[in-house]
Amino acid sequence: MPRIPSILIHQAASVSPFLPSILRGTRDLSSARTELRWITEEFQQNRTAFLANLARLPYFPAVLQRPSRIRYRPQWKWTKRLEYLRLQPDPARIVLRQCARLRERHYPLQYILGTQPFHLLDVVVRPGVLIPRPETEELTSHLAGLLETHHPEKLNVIDLCAGTGCIGLLLSCLVKGTTTIGVDISKSALACMAENKTKHEDLLSIAGSEYRPVYHDVLSTVPKTVAFINSQLGPGKADLIVSNPPYISSAGFNKDTSRSVRLWEPRLALVPDGVDENVFYDRIIDVATEVHANGIVFEVGSWDQATSIQRLMGKKGWKSSVWPDFHGKGRTVVAFREGGWEWLQSAPS
């Protein structure tokens, strides 16, 4: 990685004493200034929530000033850390310094702010849960538009490997009368889904929709997952299965992902166990076939992977198509039964 020119660091320091640290994380002065502005605004507008989120972060270096008679201890629970933060004589300066040092270590901005915009949602994001990407937002928004147009009646959706719940929750908020079951194996993800459900109850109520986070291991046997889905929605009631599963190979994780992702985002949500990065797709296609779903929507990593998934689907009796994302990269594979949901082929323009 090339070094940052000294003149750029001096320019950053002339703007704010916190900016050089953020610059070392972003490696771009314009981006660093934008991040500092976002952090400052978030602290000023939502001080209580921001301090609580900062206190929860697992990386919490002992760089704070020490009020009399209280000594910072790294093993404190987040509630004690929050109490300590509130006792600081200049909390704004302490918070900005803390956040800048976290960004210097490539800690994700979304974990620091605690949220990520996702269409009309403001999705809660916690450490240990995958951060929603713009490409996922694009495919979900487009899918919601297709469902509103072509499937106006009540809809039942299963969102497997749901993470924050952003995909299923947005579908439930945009498509009226939708019941979505968000499924994950991670306790952190399930807690995050529950937070997001509570945060967006008003939108769910307006849409007349329902969202439920539920624990299940997608890689358990096909009969177990089929029984699980039937228990949640009723036999034969699952209309659509959506999933952004772990799909990156170990080699790809080490070679192609950013330092921020490798250091801080959950490997469990990105890399499947074993050598086959398509293992989740294979299992979910079998499940979708057994529960008689009308459609499948997968997020994938590349055109090559999309082609591989299409071959799997073809062998199991599904017709399929690929949606490119706004970069022209094959990002979404959709599947449908012949004579059924062919309108899923309509890609974002």
VOBA-1610 file (N, C-alpha, C; in pm, whole numbers, padded with zeros to 5 digits, always signed):
BEGIN
Met+00084-00119+00000Met+00000+00000+00000Met+00088+00125+00000Pro+00068+00218-00096Pro+00153+00338-00103Pro+00134+00427+00019Arg+00245+00496+00053Arg+00239+00588+00167Arg+00163+00715+00130Ile+00106+00779+00232Ile+00034+00904+00211Ile+00137+01018+00208Pro+00134+01103+00107Pro+00230+01215+00101Pro+00220+01304+00225Ser+00334+01351+00272Ser+00337+01435+00392Ser+00255+01561+00375Ile+00255+01617+00254Ile+00181+01741+00232Ile+00031+01720+00253Leu-00018+01598+00220Leu-00159+01569+00239Leu-00193+01560+00388Ile-00101+01503+00466Ile-00121+01495+00611Ile-00120+01634+00672His-00030+01720+00626His-00026+01858+00677His-00154+01933+00640Gln-00205+01911+00520Gln-00331+01974+00481Gln-00445+01929+00572Ala-00446+01800+00603Ala-00550+01747+00691Ala-00540+01808+00830Ala-00416+01819+00882Ala-00396+01874+01017Ala-00436+02021+01025Ser-00424+02092+00913Ser-00462+02233+00913Ser-00613+02251+00923Val-00687+02147+00887Val-00833+02152+00895Val-00881+02111+01034Ser-00826+02000+01086Ser-00867+01949+01216Ser-00757+01859+01270Pro-00732+01860+01401Pro-00632+01770+01456Pro-00671+01623+01446Phe-00799+01596+01418Phe-00846+01457+01409Phe-00839+01403+01266Leu-00827+01494+01169Leu-00837+01453+01030Leu-00721+01365+00982Pro-00595+01388+01025Pro-00488+01298+00979Pro-00512+01151+01011Ser-00567+01124+01129Ser-00596+00984+01166Ser-00701+00924+01074Ile-00808+01000+01048Ile-00912+00950+00957Ile-00856+00932+00817Leu-00770+01025+00775Leu-00707+01017+00642Leu-00629+00886+00626Arg-00562+00843+00731Arg-00485+00718+00722Arg-00577+00598+00700Gly-00704+00611+00740Gly-00800+00504+00715Gly-00865+00512+00579Thr-00896+00636+00534Thr-00965+00652+00405Thr-00868+00666+00289Arg-00747+00723+00316Arg-00643+00748+00216Arg-00689+00847+00109Asp-00788+00926+00142Asp-00840+01027+00051Asp-00890+01144+00136Leu-00838+01265+00110Leu-00869+01378+00197Leu-01016+01418+00190Ser-01074+01416+00070Ser-01215+01451+00058Ser-01303+01354+00137Ser-01276+01224+00125Ser-01352+01124+00201Ser-01333+01142+00351Ala-01210+01173+00392Ala-01182+01191+00534Ala-01259+01310+00591Arg-01265+01420+00516Arg-01339+01537+00561Arg-01489+01505+00572Thr-01540+01429+00475Thr-01682+01392+00479Thr-01711+01306+00601Glu-01623+01209+00629Glu-01645+01121+00745Glu-01640+01200+00876Leu-01545+01294+00887Leu-01537+01375+01009Leu-01664+01456+01027Arg-01718+01508+00918Arg-01843+01585+00926Arg-01958+01495+00971Trp-01967+01375+00914Trp-02073+01282+00954Trp-02064+01245+01102Ile-01942+01216+01148Ile-01923+01178+01288Ile-01963+01294+01380Thr-01920+01416+01344Thr-01952+01534+01425Thr-02102+01557+01430Glu-02166+01549+01314Glu-02311+01572+01308Glu-02387+01465+01387Glu-02345+01340+01374Glu-02414+01232+01446Glu-02402+01251+01596Phe-02285+01292+01642Phe-02266+01315+01786Phe-02352+01432+01834Gln-02357+01539+01755Gln-02433+01657+01795Gln-02584+01632+01794Gln-02631+01554+01697Gln-02775+01535+01681Gln-02830+01420+01764Asn-02747+01318+01789Asn-02795+01199+01862Asn-02693+01159+01968Arg-02664+01254+02055Arg-02553+01237+02150Arg-02567+01112+02237Thr-02682+01090+02296Thr-02700+00978+02387Thr-02680+00844+02316Ala-02746+00828+02201Ala-02733+00703+02125Ala-02591+00684+02072Phe-02528+00793+02031Phe-02393+00784+01976Phe-02293+00738+02083Leu-02302+00798+02203Leu-02213+00757+02312Leu-02236+00611+02351Ala-02363+00569+02352Ala-02393+00429+02386Ala-02334+00335+02283Asn-02343+00373+02155Asn-02286+00288+02051Asn-02134+00283+02061Leu-02071+00398+02084Leu-01926+00403+02095Leu-01877+00318+02213Ala-01951+00320+02322Ala-01913+00241+02439Ala-01922+00091+02414Arg-02007+00052+02316Arg-02025-00091+02286Arg-01914-00147+02198Leu-01841-00061+02129Leu-01745-00110+02031Leu-01637-00194+02099Pro-01603-00308+02040Pro-01507-00397+02105Pro-01368-00337+02116Tyr-01332-00250+02020Tyr-01202-00186+02028Tyr-01220-00052+02098Phe-01172-00046+02223Phe-01196+00072+02305Phe-01066+00105+02378Pro-00968+00170+02309Pro-00837+00193+02370Pro-00845+00289+02488Ala-00757+00270+02583Ala-00757+00352+02704Ala-00684+00483+02677Val-00747+00570+02596Val-00684+00697+02560Val-00761+00814+02622Leu-00858+00785+02705Leu-00942+00891+02758Leu-00877+00959+02879Gln-00919+01081+02903Gln-00876+01150+03023Gln-00934+01077+03144Arg-00865+01088+03254Arg-00910+01015+03373Arg-00968+01112+03476Pro-01098+01107+03496Pro-01156+01187+03604Pro-01100+01141+03738Ser-01099+01229+03834Ser-01044+01195+03966Ser-01114+01075+04026Arg-01035+00988+04085Arg-01080+00870+04160Arg-01138+00759+04069Ile-01138+00779+03935Ile-01188+00674+03846Ile-01079+00639+03746Arg-01044+00516+03740Arg-00940+00471+03648Arg-01002+00379+03543Tyr-00976+00409+03417Tyr-01033+00328+03309Tyr-00980+00186+03313Arg-01069+00090+03293Arg-01030-00051+03289Arg-01085-00114+03161Pro-00998-00170+03075Pro-01042-00225+02946Pro-01147-00336+02959Gln-01152-00407+03072Gln-01245-00518+03086Gln-01386-00474+03124Trp-01409-00346+03142Trp-01542-00298+03178Trp-01646-00337+03072Lys-01768-00362+03118Lys-01880-00380+03027Lys-01916-00245+02965Trp-01993-00251+02856Trp-02020-00127+02782Trp-02095-00024+02866Thr-02178-00069+02960Thr-02252+00027+03043Thr-02156+00107+03132Lys-02052+00041+03181Lys-01952+00112+03262Lys-01869+00205+03174Arg-01838+00160+03053Arg-01766+00246+02959Arg-01847+00371+02927Leu-01979+00353+02911Leu-02066+00467+02881Leu-02065+00566+02998Glu-02073+00515+03119Glu-02068+00602+03237Glu-01938+00681+03239Tyr-01828+00614+03205Tyr-01697+00678+03203Tyr-01692+00788+03097Leu-01747+00760+02979Leu-01750+00861+02872Leu-01826+00986+02916Arg-01937+00965+02982Arg-02020+01078+03025Arg-01952+01166+03129Leu-01853+01109+03199Leu-01783+01185+03302Leu-01667+01268+03247Gln-01639+01254+03117Gln-01527+01327+03059Gln-01555+01477+03059Pro-01453+01559+03091Pro-01475+01705+03095Pro-01503+01765+02957Asp-01453+01703+02850Asp-01477+01752+02714Asp-01516+01635+02625Pro-01640+01584+02639Pro-01677+01460+02569Pro-01670+01471+02417Ala-01700+01587+02361Ala-01696+01600+02215Ala-01555+01574+02162Arg-01456+01634+02227Arg-01318+01614+02183Arg-01274+01469+02202Ile-01313+01411+02314Ile-01278+01272+02342Ile-01340+01179+02238Val-01467+01203+02206Val-01537+01119+02109Val-01473+01129+01971Leu-01441+01251+01926Leu-01380+01268+01795Leu-01243+01203+01790Arg-01167+01216+01896Arg-01035+01152+01900Arg-01048+00999+01895Gln-01142+00948+01972Gln-01165+00804+01973Gln-01205+00752+01835Cys-01301+00820+01773Cys-01349+00777+01641Cys-01239+00787+01536Ala-01160+00894+01543Ala-01050+00911+01447Ala-00949+00798+01460Arg-00919+00759+01582Arg-00822+00650+01602Arg-00879+00516+01554Leu-01008+00498+01571Leu-01070+00376+01518Leu-01061+00372+01367Arg-01091+00484+01301Arg-01083+00488+01154Arg-00940+00470+01106Glu-00843+00521+01183Glu-00702+00502+01147Glu-00667+00354+01140Arg-00736+00275+01220Arg-00714+00129+01222Arg-00811+00056+01128His-00871+00133+01035His-00960+00078+00932His-01089+00022+00992Tyr-01124+00067+01112Tyr-01251+00024+01171Tyr-01365+00084+01090Pro-01467+00005+01051Pro-01571+00056+00961Pro-01648+00174+01019Leu-01668+00274+00937Leu-01743+00392+00979Leu-01884+00355+01024Gln-01946+00258+00956Gln-02084+00219+00989Gln-02094+00165+01131Tyr-01991+00093+01178Tyr-01993+00045+01316Tyr-01980+00161+01414Ile-01903+00263+01377Ile-01886+00379+01463Ile-02016+00460+01472Leu-02078+00485+01357Leu-02203+00561+01356Leu-02321+00478+01406Gly-02312+00345+01387Gly-02417+00257+01437Gly-02530+00231+01339Thr-02527+00297+01222Thr-02634+00280+01124Thr-02578+00287+00983Gln-02660+00241+00887Gln-02629+00252+00745Gln-02760+00280+00670Pro-02769+00390+00595Pro-02889+00416+00515Pro-02910+00304+00413Phe-03037+00263+00397Phe-03070+00154+00305Phe-03209+00183+00250His-03214+00254+00137His-03338+00302+00079His-03410+00387+00184Leu-03534+00354+00221Leu-03603+00436+00321Leu-03573+00393+00464Leu-03491+00290+00481Leu-03456+00243+00615Leu-03327+00309+00664Asp-03314+00320+00795Asp-03188+00358+00858Asp-03147+00236+00941Val-03070+00147+00878Val-03046+00014+00933Val-02943+00019+01045Val-02980-00037+01160Val-02886-00052+01271Val-02779-00153+01231Val-02653-00117+01255Val-02540-00204+01221Val-02455-00221+01345Arg-02427-00343+01383Arg-02346-00372+01500Arg-02223-00454+01462Pro-02114-00441+01539Pro-01998-00528+01516Pro-02039-00675+01521Gly-01983-00754+01432Gly-02019-00895+01424Gly-02128-00923+01324Val-02182-00817+01259Val-02287-00832+01159Val-02241-00763+01031Leu-02262-00828+00918Leu-02216-00774+00790Leu-02283-00641+00759Ile-02206-00545+00711Ile-02257-00412+00678Ile-02327-00418+00542Pro-02451-00367+00531Pro-02521-00367+00403Pro-02447-00286+00297Arg-02446-00337+00172Arg-02377-00271+00062Arg-02475-00202-00031Pro-02426-00099-00105Pro-02512-00031-00202Pro-02568-00125-00308Glu-02490-00226-00348Glu-02538-00321-00448Glu-02658-00400-00397Thr-02655-00433-00267Thr-02768-00504-00206Thr-02891-00414-00200Glu-02870-00288-00169Glu-02979-00192-00167Glu-03044-00180-00305Glu-02959-00176-00410Glu-03011-00164-00546Glu-03098-00283-00584Leu-03047-00405-00557Leu-03123-00524-00599Leu-03253-00536-00520Thr-03249-00500-00389Thr-03369-00512-00307Thr-03476-00411-00350Ser-03433-00289-00380Ser-03528-00187-00426Ser-03594-00228-00556His-03512-00281-00650His-03567-00325-00779His-03662-00443-00761Leu-03624-00537-00676Leu-03709-00653-00650Leu-03843-00610-00591Ala-03839-00514-00499Ala-03963-00465-00438Ala-04055-00406-00543Gly-03999-00331-00638Gly-04080-00273-00744Gly-04146-00380-00831Leu-04071-00486-00862Leu-04128-00596-00942Leu-04241-00666-00865Leu-04220-00688-00738Leu-04321-00757-00657Leu-04449-00674-00645Glu-04433-00543-00628Glu-04551-00456-00621Glu-04632-00460-00750Thr-04561-00469-00862Thr-04629-00467-00992Thr-04692-00600-01027His-04619-00708-01003His-04661-00839-01054His-04720-00933-00949His-04705-00898-00821His-04758-00987-00716His-04828-00902-00611Pro-04943-00841-00648Pro-05010-00747-00558Pro-05075-00813-00436Glu-05100-00944-00441Glu-05164-01010-00326Glu-05061-01034-00216Lys-05107-01086-00104Lys-05018-01109+00011Lys-04902-01199-00030Leu-04784-01168+00026Leu-04660-01234-00014Leu-04589-01290+00109Asn-04537-01412+00097Asn-04458-01473+00203Asn-04314-01490+00156Val-04220-01433+00232Val-04079-01431+00194Val-03995-01496+00303Ile-03898-01576+00261Ile-03796-01628+00352Ile-03663-01563+00315Asp-03602-01494+00410Asp-03472-01430+00388Asp-03368-01510+00466Leu-03289-01591+00394Leu-03191-01680+00457Leu-03055-01611+00464Cys-02985-01631+00577Cys-02857-01564+00603Cys-02881-01413+00602Ala-02974-01369+00685Ala-03032-01235+00675Ala-02944-01123+00730Gly-02849-01153+00819Gly-02762-01048+00872Gly-02840-00942+00948Thr-02829-00816+00905Thr-02903-00707+00969Thr-03053-00718+00945Gly-03094-00799+00845Gly-03234-00807+00806Gly-03273-00705+00701Cys-03174-00635+00644Cys-03204-00522+00554Cys-03286-00563+00433Ile-03258-00679+00373Ile-03329-00720+00252Ile-03476-00749+00283Gly-03499-00841+00375Gly-03636-00880+00407Gly-03717-00768+00469Leu-03651-00686+00552Leu-03723-00576+00617Leu-03765-00471+00514Leu-03677-00440+00419Leu-03714-00342+00317Leu-03826-00396+00229Leu-03822-00524+00194Leu-03931-00582+00116Leu-04063-00570+00193Ser-04060-00599+00322Ser-04184-00591+00401Ser-04235-00448+00413Cys-04144-00350+00416Cys-04186-00211+00428Cys-04235-00152+00296Leu-04184-00204+00184Leu-04222-00149+00053Leu-04337-00223-00013Val-04349-00353+00013Val-04452-00435-00053Val-04561-00465+00049Lys-04677-00410+00029Lys-04785-00420+00127Lys-04828-00565+00149Gly-04857-00595+00276Gly-04909-00727+00310Gly-04808-00839+00302Thr-04681-00805+00321Thr-04575-00907+00311Thr-04538-00960+00449Thr-04527-01091+00458Thr-04472-01155+00578Thr-04333-01206+00544Thr-04233-01160+00618Thr-04096-01202+00593Thr-04039-01267+00718Ile-03975-01382+00699Ile-03903-01451+00806Ile-03754-01430+00781Gly-03687-01356+00870Gly-03542-01335+00859Gly-03470-01443+00937Val-03383-01517+00869Val-03321-01637+00928Val-03169-01619+00933Asp-03112-01651+01048Asp-02966-01649+01060Asp-02925-01741+01174Ile-02796-01778+01172Ile-02741-01863+01278Ile-02668-01781+01383Ser-02637-01656+01349Ser-02558-01570+01436Ser-02646-01499+01539Lys-02609-01508+01666Lys-02683-01438+01771Lys-02672-01287+01753Ser-02555-01240+01708Ser-02538-01096+01685Ser-02631-01048+01575Ala-02643-01129+01469Ala-02731-01092+01358Ala-02877-01091+01402Leu-02918-01190+01479Leu-03057-01197+01525Leu-03091-01079+01616Ala-02996-01039+01702Ala-03019-00923+01787Ala-03030-00796+01704Cys-02947-00787+01600Cys-02951-00671+01511Cys-03082-00666+01434Met-03128-00781+01386Met-03258-00788+01317Met-03371-00741+01409Ala-03367-00786+01534Ala-03471-00747+01629Ala-03470-00596+01651Glu-03350-00536+01662Glu-03340-00390+01676Glu-03400-00320+01555Asn-03368-00371+01437Asn-03418-00306+01315Asn-03569-00322+01300Lys-03620-00436+01340Lys-03765-00455+01337Lys-03834-00352+01427Thr-03784-00338+01549Thr-03842-00242+01644Thr-03831-00099+01592Lys-03717-00066+01534Lys-03692+00070+01486Lys-03787+00109+01372His-03829+00008+01293His-03910+00037+01174His-04053-00016+01186Glu-04101-00030+01309Glu-04238-00079+01331Glu-04342+00008+01263Asp-04319+00140+01262Asp-04417+00230+01199Asp-04431+00202+01050Leu-04318+00180+00983Leu-04322+00151+00839Leu-04389+00016+00813Leu-04360-00082+00898Leu-04424-00213+00883Leu-04575-00201+00903Ser-04615-00120+01000Ser-04758-00102+01028Ser-04829-00035+00910Ile-04767+00068+00853Ile-04825+00137+00738Ile-04844+00041+00621Ala-04747-00048+00601Ala-04753-00144+00490Ala-04844-00263+00520Gly-04886-00278+00646Gly-04965-00395+00683Gly-04886-00522+00671Ser-04755-00512+00699Ser-04664-00625+00681Ser-04610-00674+00815Glu-04543-00787+00810Glu-04487-00849+00930Glu-04344-00891+00903Tyr-04260-00879+01005Tyr-04121-00924+00994Tyr-04084-00999+01121Arg-04027-01120+01105Arg-03991-01200+01222Arg-03849-01255+01208Pro-03757-01218+01299Pro-03624-01280+01300Pro-03628-01414+01373Val-03571-01518+01311Val-03578-01653+01369Val-03443-01723+01349Tyr-03401-01798+01449Tyr-03277-01876+01440Tyr-03300-02004+01361His-03208-02034+01268His-03204-02164+01203His-03072-02178+01129Asp-03018-02298+01126Asp-02896-02329+01053Asp-02932-02373+00911Val-02904-02290+00814Val-02939-02319+00675Val-02868-02444+00623Leu-02751-02473+00679Leu-02676-02590+00633Leu-02710-02717+00711Ser-02814-02713+00790Ser-02865-02839+00844Ser-02926-02918+00727Thr-02982-03031+00751Thr-03033-03111+00639Thr-03149-03041+00569Val-03168-03074+00442Val-03278-03017+00365Val-03413-03045+00431Pro-03442-03169+00474Pro-03572-03193+00541Pro-03593-03106+00665Lys-03486-03081+00743Lys-03500-02996+00862Lys-03535-02853+00824Thr-03469-02801+00720Thr-03497-02663+00679Thr-03636-02652+00617Val-03676-02752+00541Val-03811-02754+00484Val-03915-02755+00596Ala-03893-02839+00696Ala-03986-02845+00810Ala-03989-02712+00884Phe-03873-02648+00897Phe-03866-02518+00964Phe-03949-02414+00889Ile-03931-02405+00757Ile-04005-02306+00677Ile-04155-02334+00683Asn-04193-02459+00673Asn-04335-02494+00680Asn-04395-02459+00816Ser-04313-02472+00921Ser-04362-02438+01055Ser-04383-02287+01072Gln-04306-02208+00998Gln-04316-02063+01007Gln-04429-02006+00923Leu-04450-02063+00803Leu-04545-02005+00708Leu-04663-02097+00674Gly-04645-02226+00700Gly-04744-02324+00658Gly-04694-02397+00534Pro-04730-02524+00516Pro-04683-02602+00400Pro-04723-02537+00268Gly-04624-02524+00179Gly-04650-02470+00046Gly-04680-02322+00042Lys-04653-02249+00150Lys-04690-02107+00157Lys-04573-02012+00127Ala-04452-02063+00112Ala-04337-01977+00084Ala-04338-01937-00063Asp-04359-01809-00091Asp-04361-01760-00230Asp-04221-01735-00284Leu-04136-01677-00201Leu-04006-01629-00249Leu-03899-01655-00145Ile-03783-01703-00191Ile-03666-01717-00104Ile-03559-01621-00154Val-03513-01534-00065Val-03403-01442-00098Val-03286-01474-00006Ser-03164-01452-00057Ser-03048-01480+00026Ser-02924-01409-00027Asn-02850-01352+00065Asn-02715-01303+00038Asn-02623-01384+00128Pro-02593-01508+00089Pro-02521-01600+00178Pro-02371-01578+00173Pro-02295-01642+00261Pro-02149-01642+00246Pro-02112-01705+00111Tyr-02033-01632+00031Tyr-02003-01686-00102Tyr-01859-01661-00146Ile-01774-01611-00057Ile-01636-01581-00094Ile-01546-01696-00051Ser-01459-01741-00141Ser-01364-01846-00106Ser-01260-01791-00008Ser-01192-01880+00063Ser-01087-01836+00157Ser-00979-01757+00084Ala-00942-01805-00036Ala-00840-01735-00114Ala-00891-01597-00156Gly-01017-01589-00199Gly-01075-01462-00238Gly-01086-01365-00122Phe-01117-01417-00004Phe-01126-01332+00115Phe-00992-01268+00144Asn-00885-01344+00134Asn-00751-01291+00165Asn-00697-01201+00055Lys-00742-01224-00069Lys-00685-01153-00182Lys-00768-01033-00228Asp-00900-01047-00228Asp-00985-00950-00297Asp-01059-00853-00205Thr-01073-00885-00077Thr-01149-00796+00011Thr-01059-00685+00067Ser-01121-00576+00109Ser-01046-00464+00165Ser-00994-00497+00304Arg-00897-00420+00348Arg-00840-00442+00480Arg-00947-00427+00589Ser-01034-00329+00572Ser-01141-00307+00669Ser-01229-00430+00684Val-01264-00493+00572Val-01347-00613+00575Val-01272-00727+00643Arg-01147-00749+00602Arg-01069-00861+00658Arg-01048-00846+00808Leu-01025-00723+00854Leu-00994-00703+00995Leu-01116-00703+01085Trp-01230-00651+01035Trp-01337-00618+01128Trp-01473-00679+01098Glu-01503-00712+00974Glu-01636-00768+00946Glu-01634-00920+00968Pro-01749-00979+00998Pro-01752-01121+01037Pro-01721-01215+00921Arg-01618-01292+00935Arg-01580-01390+00833Arg-01693-01492+00812Leu-01765-01523+00920Leu-01877-01618+00914Leu-01979-01578+00809Ala-02000-01446+00790Ala-02101-01398+00696Ala-02049-01388+00553Leu-01919-01413+00534Leu-01857-01394+00404Leu-01801-01522+00343Val-01744-01608+00426Val-01673-01727+00377Val-01739-01852+00432Pro-01793-01937+00345Pro-01852-02062+00395Pro-01745-02159+00442Asp-01778-02241+00541Asp-01685-02345+00585Asp-01660-02443+00471Gly-01538-02497+00466Gly-01507-02594+00361Gly-01448-02526+00239Val-01441-02600+00130Val-01372-02551+00010Val-01467-02498-00096Asp-01596-02528-00086Asp-01692-02491-00191Asp-01765-02364-00155Glu-01734-02254-00226Glu-01801-02127-00196Glu-01947-02125-00239Asn-01991-02228-00314Asn-02130-02234-00360Asn-02219-02324-00275Val-02167-02368-00160Val-02239-02467-00081Val-02376-02415-00035Phe-02385-02287+00001Phe-02514-02233+00046Phe-02615-02229-00068Tyr-02569-02190-00187Tyr-02660-02183-00301Tyr-02718-02320-00333Asp-02633-02420-00334Asp-02676-02557-00366Asp-02784-02602-00268Arg-02760-02576-00138Arg-02854-02620-00035Arg-02986-02542-00046Ile-02978-02411-00068Ile-03099-02329-00072Ile-03185-02362-00194Ile-03121-02393-00307Ile-03198-02434-00426Ile-03277-02561-00396Asp-03214-02657-00328Asp-03286-02780-00291Asp-03404-02750-00199Val-03383-02660-00104Val-03490-02624-00011Val-03605-02555-00085Ala-03570-02460-00174Ala-03673-02388-00250Ala-03756-02483-00334Thr-03691-02585-00390Thr-03762-02685-00470Thr-03860-02763-00384Glu-03817-02802-00265Glu-03900-02885-00178Glu-04019-02808-00118Val-04002-02678-00094Val-04114-02601-00036Val-04202-02540-00145His-04170-02571-00272His-04250-02524-00387His-04256-02372-00396Ala-04141-02307-00371Ala-04134-02162-00386Ala-04151-02124-00533Asn-04203-02005-00557Asn-04220-01957-00694Asn-04096-01890-00749Gly-04013-01838-00660Gly-03894-01767-00706Gly-03781-01771-00606Ile-03659-01753-00657Ile-03539-01744-00575Ile-03462-01621-00620Val-03408-01546-00525Val-03321-01433-00558Val-03194-01445-00474Phe-03080-01457-00542Phe-02950-01471-00476Phe-02862-01350-00508Glu-02789-01301-00409Glu-02678-01210-00439Glu-02553-01295-00456Val-02472-01262-00557Val-02350-01335-00587Val-02235-01235-00603Gly-02114-01289-00622Gly-01996-01203-00623Gly-01941-01165-00758Ser-01977-01239-00866Ser-01915-01213-00995Ser-01996-01279-01106Trp-01961-01245-01230Trp-02025-01312-01345Trp-01994-01461-01346Asp-01870-01497-01314Asp-01833-01640-01313Asp-01917-01717-01212Gln-01932-01659-01093Gln-02012-01727-00992Gln-02159-01732-01034Ala-02208-01624-01095Ala-02347-01622-01142Ala-02371-01735-01243Thr-02276-01753-01335Thr-02289-01859-01436Thr-02289-01996-01369Ser-02204-02012-01269Ser-02197-02140-01196Ser-02330-02169-01125Ile-02389-02066-01065Ile-02517-02084-00995Ile-02628-02115-01095Gln-02624-02052-01211Gln-02724-02080-01314Gln-02719-02226-01358Arg-02597-02280-01369Arg-02585-02421-01406Arg-02648-02511-01300Leu-02623-02477-01173Leu-02684-02554-01064Leu-02836-02549-01073Met-02890-02431-01097Met-03035-02415-01104Met-03095-02491-01221Gly-03026-02487-01335Gly-03075-02559-01452Gly-03084-02708-01429Lys-02986-02764-01359Lys-02987-02907-01330Lys-03103-02946-01239Lys-03153-02849-01162Lys-03259-02878-01064Lys-03395-02825-01108Gly-03406-02795-01239Gly-03537-02763-01295Gly-03580-02619-01287Trp-03488-02527-01260Trp-03522-02385-01250Trp-03472-02309-01372Lys-03552-02215-01420Lys-03508-02119-01519Lys-03444-02003-01444Ser-03345-01937-01505Ser-03275-01832-01431Ser-03227-01720-01522Ser-03194-01610-01459Ser-03142-01493-01529Ser-03050-01418-01433Val-02965-01330-01486Val-02870-01255-01404Val-02897-01105-01418Trp-02900-01036-01304Trp-02909-00890-01303Trp-02768-00833-01282Pro-02721-00748-01371Pro-02596-00675-01341Pro-02623-00561-01244Asp-02522-00523-01165Asp-02538-00409-01076Asp-02501-00280-01148Phe-02496-00169-01076Phe-02471-00039-01140Phe-02327-00025-01189His-02240-00122-01155His-02104-00125-01210His-02095-00218-01332Gly-02207-00281-01369Gly-02205-00377-01478Gly-02155-00515-01438Lys-02145-00539-01309Lys-02097-00668-01258Lys-02215-00760-01230Gly-02203-00887-01268Gly-02309-00983-01239Gly-02326-00999-01090Arg-02436-00951-01036Arg-02450-00942-00891Arg-02569-01020-00836Thr-02672-01042-00918Thr-02793-01107-00868Thr-02837-01216-00965Val-02863-01335-00912Val-02921-01444-00991Val-03064-01465-00945Val-03157-01459-01039Val-03298-01483-01007Val-03342-01612-01076Ala-03428-01687-01010Ala-03475-01814-01066Ala-03626-01824-01050Phe-03688-01896-01142Phe-03833-01908-01144Phe-03871-02037-01215Arg-03996-02078-01193Arg-04048-02198-01259Arg-04094-02161-01401Glu-04083-02255-01491Glu-04134-02232-01626Glu-04286-02213-01619Gly-04333-02106-01683Gly-04475-02074-01677Gly-04515-02004-01549Gly-04416-01956-01472Gly-04445-01890-01345Gly-04401-01746-01342Trp-04303-01716-01259Trp-04261-01578-01234Trp-04155-01532-01335Glu-04182-01542-01464Glu-04084-01500-01564Glu-04049-01352-01553Trp-04137-01272-01495Trp-04110-01129-01480Trp-03989-01100-01393Leu-03941-01200-01318Leu-03818-01181-01240Leu-03697-01154-01330Gln-03707-01188-01458Gln-03596-01166-01550Gln-03569-01018-01575Ser-03663-00932-01542Ser-03651-00789-01571Ser-03545-00726-01479Ala-03427-00698-01535Ala-03314-00646-01456Ala-03326-00496-01436Pro-03254-00441-01336Pro-03252-00295-01317Pro-03200-00226-01442Ser-03257-00113-01478Ser-03214-00040-01597Ser-03102+00058-01563
//
